[in-house]
Amino acid sequence: MASVWQFFSHEGDYADLNEAAACSRLAQALSIATVDGPTHDETDWAAFDELGEFFRKSFPYVFEAAEVEKVDHSLMLTLHGQDASLDPVMFMGHMDVVPVVPGTEGDWEHGAFSGHMDDAYVWGRGALDMKDQVMGVLEAVEYALRHGWEFRRTLMLCLGQDEETLQSGARSMGGLLARRGVRLHFVVDEGDYLVTDLAHLGAPGRHCMTVGLAEKGYADVRLVARSAGGHSSNPYGGTSLARLAKAIDRVASSPWPAELIEVDRTMLAAIAPYVTEGPLARLVAGGRASIDANAQEIADAFRRDPQLFPLVTTTVAPTMIEGSSRQSNVMPQDMSATINFRILPGTTVAQVEERVRELVDGLGVEVELVADVCNDPSNTSRADGAGFAALREAASRYFVEPGDGSPLPLVPSLQTGATDASMYECVCDGCLRFSPFVADADEVDRGVHGTNERITRRAYMQGIRFFVRLIQQELL
Ligand SMILES: [Zn+2]
């Protein structure tokens, strides 16, 4: 039995939402295998076109009212509001899903693309990440239009095609809006699909939901040690493997500074009223002023915590090594290692590369940036803007602490992975990553990009209610 339901409130709202029909549409959307290929040319775009057709058939009010633009295989829908002077709100998402890991197909209780639905769950790849939110948003807009609600503010729905790989769809749509001079009021993209337990931060019995305001950057740096190889009986000067190992060690054991960045500080300020235990209690007791005054002490404490350290520093993970000798008596020839960095906002890919060059200087190792996968950290969206307040207001009705019924706080967070949301930073200072479609932590850990991805029907409907409410609040 899911335990995330204990946080739900007002499930009776919009009583004419048809659960069976909505869940069956989600199941059908999950059965269409919009899987990312390794490249644009190796992707089955017919599946994306099929999904687009399915949207059109399922949401007649939306597609009747919207201006629909296809940007490559991504979809941009504009529902014009009556007051053109108001900046549009955007609900966004991605239509693509990651593949099922080869060899694990049989581990699925119901096939990843079977579109299976039972009394409790809708199953399939994308049930959490993130056809639930894409379909749920469309359900909510369809509901609003079917009830004759007239939008004062324009609503845009931007659905990307390759968030999990190249992000080319969202990049194109963001660029298009920038060239048109559009500014967005705020953007809502997927978040972490969780209700988060705050016990670890010293607030036992309290929970929150997170709103991602920024994303860490990403860099792969390759270290290359060249050698002609030869017989291992004369390894004068060391083998390529020895030089490479020394280089990896220098990079991996030279930590980046720990810093409490702005997102961390707004996060701590949001939870400070609930922190009653542990070392953090004293450091955040006076709210933002204490947090600023104790910033370095908090950052250092986070750095020592296995769960929290990615929030305060650039992380360094050697992940791949290539070129080993096949025989113990033969020296290896050219070898390479790849080191993956997740870069804290405030630092750049160029600075990471520069530092690696300095660290391995003199070891006879070359440094190459794997340029096509690198991204600087995103901007940091506003926690004090209209978007955050709007999410807080809608969420306060639907997600509450089971003990006292108080609304779960919405807490700013730093995302450690990349999403399409950053592609709209050029037209918006409030790109918010938030999912009202939630699951228990073990479901998210196992299901997102893993096996037996599924969402409870009850959580799916609660997410739809949230978006209907948000529309009522912000667009009418
Ligand atoms: Zn996603």
Boltz pocket constraint, residues with backbone or C-beta under 6 A from the ligand:
constraints:
  - pocket:
      binder: B
      contacts: [[A, 94], [A, 129], [A, 130], [A, 163], [A, 190]]
      max_distance: 6.0
